[in-house]
Amino acid sequence: MPSHGLEHWRRLCEQALPHPGHADLELAGRTVADFFLKDFADLGERSVGRTAGCAEMEALLREPPPEAGMPFTEAWQSFLTKVAAYSFRPGHPRFLAFIPSAPTYYSVLGDWLCAGLNYFAGVWKEAPSAAQVELVVLDWFKEFLGLPATAQGILTGGGSEANLTALVVARERLPWEHRAKARLYTSEHRHWSVDRAAKVIGLHADQVRRLAADADYRLTPSSLRDAIRQDQEAGLVPWLVVANAGTTNTGTVDPLDAIAEVCRESGLWLHADAAYGWPAVLIPEGKSELHGIELADSVTLDPHKWFGQTFEAGCVLVRDGRLLEETFRMRPEYMQDVTPDAGEVNFCDRSIALTRRFRALKIWLSIKTLGVAWYRRLIQHCCALAEFGQKLLEQTPGFEILCGRQLSIVCFRYVPAKLQNETEEALNRFNLALCAELTKTGRAFLSTTLLNDRVALRFCFVNWRTTAADVEEIVKLLQRLGDELATRFRYS
Ligand SMILES: Cc1ncc(COP(=O)(O)O)c(C=O)c1O
């Protein structure tokens, strides 16, 4: 750069950059706020959404970055026609695929506030209120689950990150010379993020033992005990068990207290993956089903699943909370000004992220505004929907329950009279095709899984908007579409 005097440089930067003024910001803000108000009022009356192929999306959205901007209203029109129209809405009352997510209005506002404030939630001294709100929310979760006061945690981007964080903490306890021999035990129905976390921390595929579940899709303590014994005899190092507290496929909860006992006997770390199922502890039925979760060494929970939060809201809690910081804490020079004093928490010391959103705000705002009682009703409502869905399927000709209600999930398939004598392979193709036909209607969105080699459709209820009428509509639609499909279906 040429050498200029002080005044030259002052002139170049004496003005802030132009940014739209109050009127423009107000219009943009109101447009978005109105959109969400309408969205909350009538989401269920609209399409559940649609997918699109790569060519369609390229044709709609590919463009060079515009050198000059455009009025917000124009960008908004592009958003409405080219973006909003081409995605499914996980909060739609008839979106029952995978594990949906139906954020409360206060979660959406909390996320907006979080973005607008943009607090740095990595270190205490920069945003002590954000850190304290996160500590309070984590304490509420600990209390719900019955974890001891020694437990500490952190909010993560989701369950995958939480599972990984727990595995890293547990691995820290393993002496280096044991790491190659360490064995992780889990059920064949674990979530695949466990396999990925194992891979990320450097385990070989054969260090993860995926044990066969029983006929009810549960990990059995006896098979776990046997596997541990075999590995001990082979000179390996049984290290950690990942138990399910609500599998993604069926909602099944492994026998957590008995598994905790096996872990205690042999000195293994117990990690409970409760990403989906954890809020069930808010009601007596769920509390007894998840009994033993309070004994886990670490727990994954995803508020963005069955707790009305926007993506991304995950959480990991570690029973001996000090281990989190012992595992992740670093003290680089340029952060010497934000070294925490006693009692203060730098959340960047508890996981891999340094820069973090103020995720706790949306959860805090939702719980404070709606109260825990609302959440209890949410869990009861979703379990009742699943019970209703199962009964309705049982009473509707052609439907077969493949796994009865577990928490708020039901798995089933449709076998119309015309297909009664078909092979399992043909029924699988038929049910995959039926699910795709349902999606095309835009009225509902389900997903499928495989249970004992059979394609199963799933109902997963986590949404406060969903009603019995929604379930009835889906069952009727499946029956009508299924019967139509059966007349033109190629069986072989
Ligand atoms: C049981 C279970 N564990 C972990 C995960 C991963 O969570 P996330 O998608 O938030 O990363 C899921 C996601 O569906 C899950 O169902």
The ligand as an ORCA input file, in Angstrom:
! r2SCAN-3c Opt
* xyz 0 1
  C     -31.244    -42.149     19.735
  C     -30.513    -41.099     18.952
  N     -29.253    -40.795     19.271
  C     -28.566    -39.850     18.599
  C     -29.117    -39.181     17.552
  C     -28.333    -38.142     16.823
  O     -28.815    -36.891     17.185
  P     -28.635    -35.602     16.268
  O     -29.399    -35.865     15.006
  O     -29.206    -34.507     17.090
  O     -27.177    -35.429     16.000
  C     -30.439    -39.464     17.179
  C     -31.070    -38.758     16.030
  O     -32.137    -39.101     15.584
  C     -31.159    -40.441     17.908
  O     -32.426    -40.747     17.595
*
